[in-house]
Amino acid sequence: MRFVAIIPARLGSTRLPRKPLREIDGKPMIQRVYEAAKAAPMLKDVIIATDSDEIMALAKQNGWNARMTSADHRSGTERVNEVAQEIFADVYLNIQGDEPLTRPEHISVLLELMERPGVEVGTIKTPCPPEDVNNPNVVKVVSDVVGKSLYFSRSSIPFDRDSTGGSRYFKHLGFYAYRKVALETFVRLKESSLEISERLEQLRFLENGIPIHVAETPFDTIGVDTEADVAKVEEILRKCGD
């Protein structure tokens, strides 16, 4: 199978201005994501999809594969779909440009999932750290016994009504893989009510009856949205370098 990764990178972030170009322990964040993706052996190609001349210039300077995309896209998924119209693949991987702790292992476990017949959309999860169970900035996911997602939420799901302490919580990580038909279907659909309520675009698939399969990884990540996130990631990278 031909697997292609696309990294949507928009410069106009509101919470952390110029986020993809923000240095994380000496490297621009987009560079960390791109290099991690390039190290994944199953990928045929890695493409940065951006609306920024500055990001394009950085990519050209470093010899990275990058494409200019429309500034009108409302989401990274729409940006991925634009590139998918020009590049052939059996599966398109959407790697968020604000995931500087991306590892080749994240990509491999997701693409192994996509090799299964009948899987149209895939993503990954990891055991949720206890301190993040009630954090609305950390998205949780619950799945059925065969690995299909039941729901994604910013709330703590499942709710431990009797406080037994026996519930397992899983954190959703921002990596997606799609076959082309599922990707094209997504961008044609209107925003769903649950998607708008939770501000989680993957709920558009579920509300329209399109299953999302979930693979598990032991490797956590931190999606960078704030200065506090930058500090956490830099601390982790420095410890790994020791």
Secondary structure, 3 states (H helix, E strand, C coil): CCEEEEEEECCCCCCCCCHHHCEECCEEHHHHHHHHHHCCCCCCEEEEEECCHHHHHHHHHHCCCEEECCCCCCCHHHHHHHHHCCCCCCEEEEECCCCCCCCHHHHHHHHHHHCCCCCCEEEEEEECCHHHCCCCCCCEEEECCCCEEEEEECCCCCCCCCCCCCCCCEEEEEEEEECHHHHHHHHHCCCCHHHHHHCCCCHHHHHCCCCCEEEECCCCCCCCCCHHHHHHHHHHHHHHHC
